[in-house]
Amino acid sequence: MEVLISKLPSFKISSPSCCCSINARSSMHTGIRFRRMSFVCASTVNEEVTKPAVSSCSLGISTRSDFPILHQEVNGSKLVYLDNAATSQKPTIVLKTLQNYYEAYNSNVHRGIHFLSAKATDEYELARRKVAAFINASDSKEIVFTRNATEAINLVSYSWGLSNIKPEDEIILTVAEHHSAIVPWQLVAQKVGAVLKFVDLNQDETPDVDKLKEMISRKTKLVVVHHVSNVLASILPIEDIAHWAHGVGAKVLVDACQSVPHMVVDVQRLDVDFLVASSHKMCGPTGVGFLYGKSDLLSTMPPFLGGGEMISDVYLDHSTYADPPSRFEAGTPAIGEAIGLGAAIDYLSGIGMQKIHDYQMELGRYLYESLLSVPNIRIYGPAPSGKNQRAALCSFNVENMHPTDLATFLDQQHGVAIRSGHHCAQPLHRCLGVSASARASLYFYNTKEDIDNFIAALNDTVSFFNSFK
């Protein structure tokens, strides 16, 4: 059923507020009142990173004023941004850091001796050290900057995979993996004759970890798993999986895009061989991500791309290559973006990742329980319990309603931003018996008021489409 919605988009910026007392909307169709406050933007970035304001109110309310984009109206309604699993918003300090780089010391890194180049190089390499410290890597040389997590996985598949995986070797994945964690290994398997094996879901709609353990054998060369599912919100026991894999000499690659921004991730404790994440999901800029790899593995891997920076010496008939991480960073990198990622890490660390995780667990449970009140809804993934922890996102469908129709109406009539589609997880959706789902995903700057407004808007949306039956 196609329904034409005549309301046209409009955008209005309202002043940010960090007040702890927030009045809910009296009606989903009436105007919204905003408290005003002064908002001063500095033209330069202080040497010491501004820490988020400490407040006795919820983390969402106390940090909200740091995110200018959240303080606007969309289509005549207050913006409710619940698409954080796709990308996060950026705090002012990250925006200022990017601006300051381009205004004050924009230059290419590593190959210049002048002041601007030296400054840019120092800040770029400082960002690498910040990433290493953030995930507790033993050395910053274990951090390779990439364009995103997808490129990081492809780097491993081409550089490590094609050199180490042989015919009949097995690569174990789950059906819940993002396409970025499936397609590169399909390509490797097709080229070398390896076998891909997939772990199904159990009755809780979580990848069956017991079956994964049983599947690991002497034929297993690599285990590729997510830490947190971007659809099911399930959290896998990575430390156990790494232990089982290493017991047969296999390596482990973890897609941590949905965990690094939301919880404490310690690569040494997890003992994973490779781990990837993206800046844009953790308050940083788009266009940069990173690969963590154990130093003994990176040192044996051939280059992924050829060009400047990744070489030691170039002759007409051959070249020698730089040590990691430079070996895997051919050409001019995303300098400003990496520095911006460093600022995002400073910001997150100023709050504390355990504090962020605890708050989001509470908020995620509130979202799940609130969604259960919507008639004829199905939420995918495990129900929150002592046995099953859920991340702060919910993918769902409402009976006889297409998720894109729901998402469109929520946006155009209520200013609520959620995601609809297969979320780059088509095999998982086929396992669930659907082609698409709607997804609401939270971050620490969200509040219970955001969830209440979303639920009210969703109920209104469901009522609207039901009126045509």
Solvent accessible surface area in square Angstrom, and as a share of the most:
residue,aa,sasa,rsa
1,M,136,0.61
2,E,171,0.77
3,V,37,0.21
4,L,178,0.88
5,I,41,0.21
6,S,105,0.68
7,K,75,0.32
8,L,143,0.71
9,P,83,0.52
10,S,57,0.37
11,F,142,0.59
12,K,127,0.54
13,I,132,0.67
14,S,15,0.10
15,S,20,0.13
16,P,10,0.06
17,S,31,0.20
18,C,57,0.34
19,C,54,0.32
20,C,60,0.36
21,S,74,0.48
22,I,59,0.30
23,N,107,0.55
24,A,69,0.53
25,R,35,0.13
26,S,114,0.73
27,S,39,0.25
28,M,34,0.15
29,H,134,0.60
30,T,73,0.42
31,G,70,0.67
32,I,32,0.16
33,R,221,0.81
34,F,61,0.25
35,R,104,0.38
36,R,193,0.70
37,M,80,0.36
38,S,93,0.60
39,F,87,0.36
40,V,130,0.75
41,C,88,0.53
42,A,53,0.41
43,S,84,0.54
44,T,87,0.50
45,V,30,0.17
46,N,105,0.54
47,E,165,0.74
48,E,141,0.63
49,V,39,0.23
50,T,84,0.49
51,K,144,0.61
52,P,15,0.09
53,A,62,0.48
54,V,145,0.84
55,S,45,0.29
56,S,124,0.80
57,C,29,0.17
58,S,45,0.29
59,L,14,0.07
60,G,0,0.00
61,I,24,0.12
62,S,7,0.04
63,T,0,0.00
64,R,13,0.05
65,S,20,0.13
66,D,33,0.17
67,F,0,0.00
68,P,40,0.25
69,I,75,0.38
70,L,3,0.01
71,H,15,0.07
72,Q,23,0.10
73,E,20,0.09
74,V,15,0.09
75,N,3,0.02
76,G,43,0.41
77,S,7,0.04
78,K,26,0.11
79,L,15,0.07
80,V,0,0.00
81,Y,23,0.09
82,L,0,0.00
83,D,10,0.05
84,N,3,0.02
85,A,5,0.04
86,A,22,0.17
87,T,42,0.24
88,S,1,0.01
89,Q,20,0.09
90,K,36,0.15
91,P,0,0.00
92,T,26,0.15
93,I,19,0.10
94,V,1,0.00
95,L,79,0.39
96,K,40,0.17
97,T,16,0.09
98,L,40,0.20
99,Q,89,0.39
100,N,31,0.16
101,Y,5,0.02
102,Y,121,0.46
103,E,111,0.50
104,A,56,0.43
105,Y,10,0.04
106,N,78,0.40
107,S,19,0.12
108,N,63,0.32
109,V,0,0.00
110,H,65,0.29
111,R,133,0.49
112,G,28,0.27
113,I,179,0.91
114,H,101,0.45
115,F,152,0.63
116,L,72,0.36
117,S,2,0.01
118,A,45,0.35
119,K,59,0.25
120,A,0,0.00
121,T,29,0.17
122,D,91,0.47
123,E,43,0.19
124,Y,1,0.00
125,E,44,0.20
126,L,61,0.30
127,A,2,0.02
128,R,8,0.03
129,R,127,0.46
130,K,47,0.20
131,V,1,0.00
132,A,6,0.05
133,A,80,0.62
134,F,34,0.14
135,I,1,0.00
136,N,62,0.32
137,A,12,0.10
138,S,78,0.51
139,D,67,0.35
140,S,29,0.19
141,K,128,0.54
142,E,8,0.04
143,I,0,0.00
144,V,0,0.00
145,F,13,0.05
146,T,11,0.06
147,R,153,0.56
148,N,49,0.25
149,A,8,0.06
150,T,57,0.33
151,E,29,0.13
152,A,0,0.00
153,I,1,0.01
154,N,31,0.16
155,L,1,0.01
156,V,0,0.00
157,S,0,0.00
158,Y,73,0.28
159,S,2,0.01
160,W,8,0.03
161,G,0,0.00
162,L,60,0.30
163,S,51,0.33
164,N,49,0.25
165,I,2,0.01
166,K,107,0.45
167,P,90,0.56
168,E,121,0.54
169,D,27,0.14
170,E,18,0.08
171,I,0,0.00
172,I,0,0.00
173,L,0,0.00
174,T,0,0.00
175,V,13,0.08
176,A,2,0.01
177,E,0,0.00
178,H,53,0.24
179,H,40,0.18
180,S,19,0.12
181,A,0,0.00
182,I,6,0.03
183,V,73,0.42
184,P,4,0.03
185,W,0,0.00
186,Q,68,0.30
187,L,64,0.32
188,V,2,0.01
189,A,12,0.09
190,Q,136,0.61
191,K,123,0.52
192,V,29,0.17
193,G,38,0.36
194,A,13,0.10
195,V,60,0.35
196,L,40,0.20
197,K,67,0.28
198,F,72,0.30
199,V,0,0.00
200,D,87,0.45
201,L,36,0.18
202,N,53,0.27
203,Q,176,0.78
204,D,39,0.20
205,E,32,0.14
206,T,17,0.10
207,P,1,0.01
208,D,24,0.12
209,V,29,0.17
210,D,103,0.53
211,K,109,0.46
212,L,1,0.01
213,K,107,0.45
214,E,130,0.58
215,M,44,0.20
216,I,19,0.10
217,S,44,0.28
218,R,189,0.69
219,K,127,0.54
220,T,5,0.03
221,K,68,0.29
222,L,0,0.00
223,V,0,0.00
224,V,0,0.00
225,V,0,0.00
226,H,6,0.03
227,H,14,0.06
228,V,4,0.02
229,S,1,0.01
230,N,15,0.08
231,V,0,0.00
232,L,0,0.00
233,A,0,0.00
234,S,1,0.01
235,I,44,0.23
236,L,5,0.02
237,P,49,0.31
238,I,3,0.02
239,E,78,0.35
240,D,68,0.35
241,I,0,0.00
242,A,1,0.00
243,H,136,0.61
244,W,52,0.18
245,A,0,0.00
246,H,57,0.25
247,G,52,0.50
248,V,32,0.18
249,G,56,0.53
250,A,1,0.00
251,K,59,0.25
252,V,0,0.00
253,L,0,0.00
254,V,0,0.00
255,D,16,0.08
256,A,0,0.00
257,C,16,0.10
258,Q,15,0.07
259,S,0,0.00
260,V,1,0.00
261,P,0,0.00
262,H,23,0.10
263,M,21,0.09
264,V,77,0.44
265,V,6,0.04
266,D,31,0.16
267,V,1,0.00
268,Q,92,0.41
269,R,127,0.46
270,L,7,0.03
271,D,60,0.31
272,V,0,0.00
273,D,4,0.02
274,F,0,0.00
275,L,0,0.00
276,V,0,0.00
277,A,0,0.00
278,S,5,0.03
279,S,0,0.00
280,H,34,0.15
281,K,31,0.13
282,M,0,0.00
283,C,0,0.00
284,G,0,0.00
285,P,10,0.06
286,T,87,0.50
287,G,40,0.39
288,V,4,0.02
289,G,0,0.00
290,F,1,0.00
291,L,0,0.00
292,Y,7,0.03
293,G,0,0.00
294,K,49,0.21
295,S,63,0.40
296,D,94,0.49
297,L,18,0.09
298,L,1,0.01
299,S,60,0.39
300,T,104,0.60
301,M,2,0.01
302,P,58,0.36
303,P,34,0.22
304,F,53,0.22
305,L,96,0.48
306,G,67,0.65
307,G,40,0.39
308,G,40,0.39
309,E,32,0.14
310,M,3,0.01
311,I,57,0.29
312,S,62,0.40
313,D,69,0.36
314,V,97,0.56
315,Y,118,0.45
316,L,194,0.97
317,D,122,0.63
318,H,98,0.44
319,S,36,0.23
320,T,58,0.34
321,Y,104,0.39
322,A,18,0.14
323,D,105,0.55
324,P,20,0.12
325,P,14,0.09
326,S,30,0.19
327,R,30,0.11
328,F,12,0.05
329,E,14,0.06
330,A,29,0.23
331,G,28,0.27
332,T,83,0.48
333,P,32,0.20
334,A,34,0.26
335,I,11,0.06
336,G,1,0.01
337,E,43,0.19
338,A,0,0.00
339,I,9,0.04
340,G,0,0.00
341,L,0,0.00
342,G,1,0.01
343,A,6,0.05
344,A,0,0.00
345,I,7,0.04
346,D,37,0.19
347,Y,4,0.02
348,L,0,0.00
349,S,62,0.40
350,G,33,0.32
351,I,21,0.11
352,G,24,0.23
353,M,20,0.09
354,Q,97,0.43
355,K,106,0.45
356,I,0,0.00
357,H,24,0.11
358,D,77,0.40
359,Y,27,0.10
360,Q,2,0.01
361,M,41,0.18
362,E,95,0.43
363,L,3,0.01
364,G,7,0.07
365,R,110,0.40
366,Y,64,0.24
367,L,0,0.00
368,Y,24,0.09
369,E,90,0.40
370,S,21,0.14
371,L,0,0.00
372,L,103,0.51
373,S,78,0.50
374,V,3,0.02
375,P,75,0.47
376,N,97,0.50
377,I,32,0.16
378,R,107,0.39
379,I,18,0.09
380,Y,2,0.01
381,G,9,0.08
382,P,3,0.02
383,A,56,0.44
384,P,25,0.16
385,S,48,0.31
386,G,90,0.87
387,K,161,0.68
388,N,26,0.13
389,Q,103,0.46
390,R,15,0.05
391,A,12,0.09
392,A,7,0.06
393,L,8,0.04
394,C,1,0.01
395,S,0,0.00
396,F,0,0.00
397,N,20,0.10
398,V,4,0.02
399,E,101,0.45
400,N,121,0.62
401,M,20,0.09
402,H,95,0.42
403,P,8,0.05
404,T,62,0.36
405,D,50,0.26
406,L,0,0.00
407,A,13,0.10
408,T,51,0.30
409,F,12,0.05
410,L,0,0.00
411,D,53,0.27
412,Q,48,0.21
413,Q,37,0.16
414,H,0,0.00
415,G,1,0.01
416,V,0,0.00
417,A,25,0.20
418,I,18,0.09
419,R,103,0.38
420,S,33,0.21
421,G,21,0.20
422,H,64,0.28
423,H,16,0.07
424,C,54,0.32
425,A,0,0.00
426,Q,71,0.32
427,P,43,0.27
428,L,0,0.00
429,H,2,0.01
430,R,164,0.60
431,C,67,0.40
432,L,13,0.07
433,G,65,0.63
434,V,43,0.24
435,S,92,0.59
436,A,13,0.10
437,S,0,0.00
438,A,0,0.00
439,R,7,0.02
440,A,0,0.00
441,S,2,0.01
442,L,3,0.01
443,Y,1,0.00
444,F,0,0.00
445,Y,0,0.00
446,N,0,0.00
447,T,5,0.03
448,K,88,0.37
449,E,26,0.12
450,D,1,0.00
451,I,0,0.00
452,D,65,0.34
453,N,6,0.03
454,F,0,0.00
455,I,18,0.09
456,A,41,0.32
457,A,0,0.00
458,L,0,0.00
459,N,51,0.26
460,D,40,0.21
461,T,0,0.00
462,V,6,0.04
463,S,68,0.44
464,F,60,0.25
465,F,8,0.04
466,N,58,0.30
467,S,84,0.54
468,F,105,0.44
469,K,150,0.64
